[in-house]
């Protein structure tokens, strides 16, 4: 059985405060969302690559994928698509 364990790449997250984000306006949240989405896109692409290479289990490191709470349904839909459900 092939297992792949992935962590985010070394690209640092943008400099923002999660505390400030909690009260942030839509424009601030959009900037954060775009930066966090780039990390997710990379994790999904590498997960699919590992699956094509024969991995039957692909894991992400703890806290590898930060998202905004309102984006959880979007992430769940993407996971279902990747898993073929």
Residue pairs with C-beta under 8 A, 6 or more apart in sequence:
1 56
1 57
2 50
2 53
2 54
2 55
2 56
2 57
3 55
3 56
3 57
3 58
3 59
4 47
4 50
4 53
4 55
4 57
4 58
4 59
5 58
5 59
5 60
5 61
6 43
6 46
6 47
6 50
6 58
6 59
6 60
6 61
6 64
7 60
7 61
7 64
8 39
8 42
8 43
8 61
8 64
8 65
9 39
9 42
11 38
11 39
13 35
13 36
13 39
13 66
14 31
14 32
14 35
16 28
16 31
16 32
20 28
21 28
21 29
21 32
21 68
24 32
29 68
32 68
33 68
33 71
36 66
36 67
36 68
39 64
39 65
39 66
40 65
40 67
40 75
40 78
43 60
43 64
43 65
44 78
44 82
47 58
47 60
47 82
48 82
50 58
51 58
51 82
65 75
67 75
